């Protein structure tokens, strides 16, 4: 009886504090795939987890890239709420690892973005074996991951150099990043350690790593974007500048300010039934892409 009472108390506390939104409710089948290799690199950094239904349907695919300042993080972090949401929407979800700057001092731009592009190319060519529809792939990332998916969607050479069509990604969701303009960020604070570790000291690399630069300078057929921002004025302004550049290219874009959420809470709440700030609009965004 004592253990039963304790269990009931924990359930009650979960309901009060977290609304149990992070409890797994999905019934995905799971597979881990290594998409690349490099001698001396831990295979896990070149791996992705595929969550699929195991039926005969071909379903839309969400390609998820974790954050962590290009230096920490893992494909399994903060995933449960997103998995529950994707399951309810009927989407296959792929969560990707990539090389991290802190794991190896020689890992710098464009290593992270090349890894994510390699993973995307593998997904595009093989996801049908997991019931995914390669003609309906959209991306989502948080923080550094948001920068990486924005870069793949704005510098189309990442796709075309791997034999993918320029419209292989049907839309991109960026959850709270300052990575839209790496060049401006590095000039603002050239001693920002994790940016230095990720992007080095070459100003030309900073430009090439900046999604804003590619949107402003390139003449490509860019797909829709959904941006979530929050925080100080400078952070919000960078997201607004990226939005404005997209609109100047006649690209469909939605920008939502999720203040007063913290940076980590934006990640936690993505897909949560408890979130009313951006999840409902994000869900409609994906539905519009896939239907």
C-alpha positions as CSV (number, residue, x, y, z in Angstrom):
1,X,0.0,0.0,0.0
2,X,2.9,2.3,0.8
3,X,4.5,1.8,-2.6
4,X,1.1,2.3,-4.3
5,X,0.5,5.5,-2.4
6,X,4.0,6.7,-3.5
7,X,3.3,5.9,-7.1
8,X,0.0,7.8,-7.0
9,X,1.8,10.8,-5.5
10,X,4.4,10.8,-8.3
11,X,1.7,10.6,-10.9
12,X,-0.1,13.5,-9.3
13,X,3.1,15.6,-9.1
14,X,3.8,14.8,-12.8
15,X,0.4,16.0,-13.7
16,X,0.7,19.2,-11.7
17,X,4.3,20.1,-12.7
18,X,4.7,18.8,-16.2
19,X,1.3,17.8,-17.4
20,X,3.0,14.5,-18.2
21,X,3.7,15.9,-21.7
22,X,7.2,14.3,-21.8
23,X,5.9,10.8,-21.1
24,X,6.4,8.5,-24.1
25,X,3.1,7.8,-25.8
26,X,4.4,6.9,-29.3
27,X,4.7,3.3,-30.5
28,X,7.5,3.8,-33.1
29,X,9.8,1.2,-34.3
30,X,13.4,2.3,-34.1
31,X,16.6,1.8,-36.2
32,X,20.0,3.4,-35.9
33,X,21.9,4.0,-39.1
34,X,25.5,5.1,-39.6
35,X,25.5,7.4,-42.6
36,X,29.2,8.1,-43.0
37,X,32.6,7.1,-41.6
38,X,36.0,8.6,-41.0
39,X,39.0,6.8,-39.4
40,X,39.5,7.9,-35.8
41,X,35.9,9.3,-35.5
42,X,33.4,7.7,-33.1
43,X,30.7,6.1,-35.3
44,X,28.0,7.4,-33.1
45,X,28.8,10.9,-34.3
46,X,28.0,9.7,-37.8
47,X,24.7,8.1,-36.8
48,X,21.0,8.8,-37.0
49,X,18.0,7.3,-35.2
50,X,15.0,6.6,-37.4
51,X,11.6,6.4,-35.8
52,X,9.0,4.7,-38.1
53,X,5.7,3.0,-38.2
54,X,6.5,-0.3,-39.8
55,X,3.4,-0.3,-42.1
56,X,3.0,0.0,-45.8
57,X,2.3,3.7,-45.9
58,X,4.7,6.3,-47.2
59,X,4.7,9.1,-44.7
60,X,6.2,12.6,-44.4
61,X,9.6,12.8,-42.8
62,X,10.8,15.2,-40.1
63,X,14.6,15.5,-40.1
64,X,15.6,16.8,-36.7
65,X,19.0,18.3,-35.8
66,X,19.9,18.9,-32.1
67,X,21.6,21.9,-30.7
68,X,24.5,22.4,-28.3
69,X,26.7,25.2,-29.7
70,X,28.2,22.9,-32.4
71,X,30.2,21.3,-29.5
72,X,27.9,19.2,-27.3
73,X,24.6,17.4,-27.5
74,X,23.2,14.1,-28.9
75,X,20.4,12.9,-31.2
76,X,18.6,11.4,-28.2
77,X,18.3,14.5,-26.1
78,X,14.9,16.2,-25.4
79,X,13.2,14.0,-28.0
80,X,10.2,12.5,-26.2
81,X,7.8,15.4,-26.7
82,X,8.8,15.7,-30.3
83,X,8.3,12.0,-30.9
84,X,4.9,12.1,-29.3
85,X,3.9,15.0,-31.5
86,X,5.3,13.4,-34.7
87,X,3.6,10.1,-34.0
88,X,0.3,11.9,-33.6
89,X,0.8,13.7,-36.9
90,X,1.7,10.5,-38.7
91,X,5.3,11.5,-39.5
92,X,8.5,9.5,-39.6
93,X,11.1,11.2,-37.5
94,X,14.9,11.1,-38.1
95,X,17.2,12.5,-35.4
96,X,20.8,13.1,-36.5
97,X,24.2,13.3,-34.8
98,X,27.2,15.1,-36.3
99,X,30.8,15.7,-35.4
100,X,31.2,18.2,-32.5
101,X,33.9,20.7,-32.1
102,X,34.6,19.8,-28.5
103,X,35.0,16.1,-29.4
104,X,37.9,17.0,-31.7
105,X,39.7,20.4,-31.9
106,X,40.1,20.0,-35.7
107,X,36.3,19.9,-36.2
108,X,35.2,23.2,-37.6
109,X,32.9,24.7,-40.3
110,X,32.0,23.2,-42.7
111,X,32.4,19.8,-40.9
112,X,29.1,20.0,-39.0
113,X,27.0,21.2,-42.0
114,X,28.7,18.6,-44.3
115,X,27.8,15.8,-41.9
116,X,24.2,16.9,-41.6
117,X,24.0,17.2,-45.4
118,X,25.5,13.7,-45.8
119,X,22.8,12.4,-43.3
120,X,20.1,14.1,-45.3
121,X,21.3,12.6,-48.6
122,X,21.2,9.2,-46.9
123,X,17.7,9.8,-45.7
124,X,16.6,11.0,-49.1
125,X,17.9,7.9,-50.9
126,X,16.9,5.2,-48.3
127,X,14.0,6.5,-46.2
128,X,11.4,4.6,-48.3
129,X,12.7,1.4,-46.6
130,X,11.3,2.8,-43.3
131,X,8.0,4.0,-44.8
132,X,9.2,7.6,-45.4
133,X,8.3,9.6,-48.4
134,X,11.5,11.2,-49.9
135,X,9.3,13.8,-51.7
136,X,8.0,15.0,-48.4
137,X,11.0,15.8,-46.2
138,X,11.1,18.8,-43.9
139,X,13.7,19.8,-41.4
140,X,13.7,21.1,-37.8
141,X,16.5,22.2,-35.5
142,X,17.2,24.0,-32.3
143,X,20.0,26.4,-31.6
144,X,23.1,25.2,-33.4
145,X,20.9,22.6,-35.1
146,X,18.6,25.4,-36.3
147,X,21.6,27.1,-37.8
148,X,22.5,23.9,-39.6
149,X,19.1,23.3,-41.1
150,X,18.8,27.0,-42.1
151,X,22.2,26.7,-43.8
152,X,21.2,23.6,-45.8
153,X,18.0,25.3,-46.9
154,X,19.8,28.6,-47.9
155,X,23.1,27.3,-49.4
156,X,21.6,24.9,-51.9
157,X,25.0,23.6,-52.9
158,X,24.8,21.3,-49.9
159,X,22.0,19.5,-51.6
160,X,22.9,19.7,-55.3
161,X,26.5,18.6,-54.7
162,X,25.1,15.4,-53.3
163,X,22.8,14.8,-56.2
164,X,19.7,16.0,-54.4
165,X,17.2,18.3,-56.0
166,X,17.2,21.9,-54.8
167,X,13.7,21.3,-53.4
168,X,14.6,18.1,-51.5
169,X,13.7,20.0,-48.3
170,X,10.1,21.2,-48.5
171,X,10.4,23.5,-45.5
172,X,12.6,24.4,-42.5
173,X,11.7,25.1,-38.9
174,X,14.4,27.0,-36.9
175,X,13.9,27.0,-33.1
176,X,15.8,30.0,-31.5
177,X,19.2,30.4,-33.0
178,X,21.6,33.3,-33.4
179,X,23.4,31.5,-36.2
180,X,21.6,33.3,-39.1
181,X,24.5,35.7,-39.4
182,X,27.7,34.1,-38.1
183,X,29.8,36.9,-39.7
184,X,28.0,39.6,-37.7
185,X,28.2,37.5,-34.5
186,X,31.9,37.0,-34.8
187,X,32.6,40.7,-35.6
188,X,30.4,41.6,-32.6
189,X,32.3,39.3,-30.2
190,X,35.4,37.7,-31.9
191,X,36.4,36.1,-28.6
192,X,33.2,34.1,-28.2
193,X,34.8,30.8,-27.4
194,X,32.2,28.3,-28.8
195,X,31.9,30.3,-32.0
196,X,35.6,30.4,-32.4
197,X,35.8,26.6,-31.9
198,X,33.1,26.0,-34.5
199,X,33.9,28.6,-37.1
200,X,37.6,29.4,-36.7
201,X,39.2,32.8,-37.5
202,X,38.7,33.1,-41.3
203,X,36.1,35.8,-42.0
204,X,35.3,34.2,-45.4
205,X,34.2,31.1,-43.6
206,X,32.0,33.2,-41.3
207,X,30.3,34.6,-44.4
208,X,29.8,31.1,-46.0
209,X,28.4,29.8,-42.7
210,X,25.8,32.5,-42.5
211,X,22.4,31.6,-43.9
212,X,21.5,35.3,-44.2
213,X,24.4,35.8,-46.6
214,X,23.1,33.0,-49.0
215,X,19.6,34.3,-48.9
216,X,20.7,37.8,-49.7
217,X,23.2,36.9,-52.4
218,X,22.0,33.8,-54.1
219,X,19.2,33.4,-56.6
220,X,17.7,30.1,-55.7
221,X,14.2,28.7,-55.3
222,X,14.0,28.7,-51.5
223,X,11.4,26.7,-49.6
224,X,9.2,28.1,-46.8
225,X,10.7,28.8,-43.3
226,X,9.2,28.8,-39.8
227,X,11.2,30.8,-37.3
228,X,10.9,30.9,-33.5
229,X,12.9,33.5,-31.6
230,X,13.0,35.0,-28.1
231,X,15.4,36.7,-25.7
232,X,17.2,40.1,-26.0
233,X,16.6,42.7,-28.7
234,X,19.8,41.7,-30.6
235,X,18.8,38.1,-30.8
236,X,15.2,38.9,-31.9
237,X,16.6,41.5,-34.4
238,X,18.8,38.9,-36.1
239,X,15.8,36.6,-36.6
240,X,13.8,39.6,-38.0
241,X,16.6,40.4,-40.4
242,X,16.6,36.8,-41.6
243,X,12.8,37.0,-42.0
244,X,13.1,40.2,-44.0
245,X,15.7,38.8,-46.3
246,X,13.5,35.8,-47.0
247,X,10.5,38.0,-47.7
248,X,12.6,40.1,-50.0
249,X,13.2,36.9,-52.0
250,X,9.4,36.2,-51.9
251,X,9.9,33.2,-49.7
252,X,7.0,32.3,-47.4
253,X,8.2,32.8,-43.8
254,X,6.5,32.9,-40.4
255,X,8.3,34.4,-37.4
256,X,7.0,33.9,-33.8
257,X,8.5,35.5,-30.7
258,X,8.2,32.9,-28.0
259,X,9.2,35.2,-25.1
260,X,9.3,34.8,-22.1
261,X,10.4,31.2,-22.8
262,X,14.1,30.5,-22.2
263,X,16.4,29.1,-24.9
264,X,16.1,25.6,-23.5
265,X,12.3,25.9,-22.9
266,X,11.8,26.6,-26.6
267,X,13.4,23.2,-27.3
268,X,11.4,21.5,-24.5
269,X,8.1,22.8,-25.6
270,X,8.4,22.1,-29.3
271,X,5.5,19.7,-30.1
272,X,4.1,19.8,-26.5
273,X,0.3,19.9,-26.0
274,X,1.0,22.4,-23.3
275,X,2.5,24.9,-25.6
276,X,0.2,27.5,-27.2
277,X,2.9,30.0,-28.3
278,X,4.2,28.2,-31.4
279,X,3.4,24.5,-31.6
280,X,-0.1,24.9,-33.0
281,X,1.2,27.2,-35.8
282,X,4.2,25.0,-36.4
283,X,1.9,22.0,-36.7
284,X,-0.2,23.9,-39.3
285,X,3.0,24.9,-41.1
286,X,4.1,21.2,-41.6
287,X,0.6,20.2,-42.6
288,X,0.6,22.9,-45.2
289,X,3.9,21.6,-46.6
290,X,2.9,17.9,-46.7
291,X,-0.7,18.1,-47.8
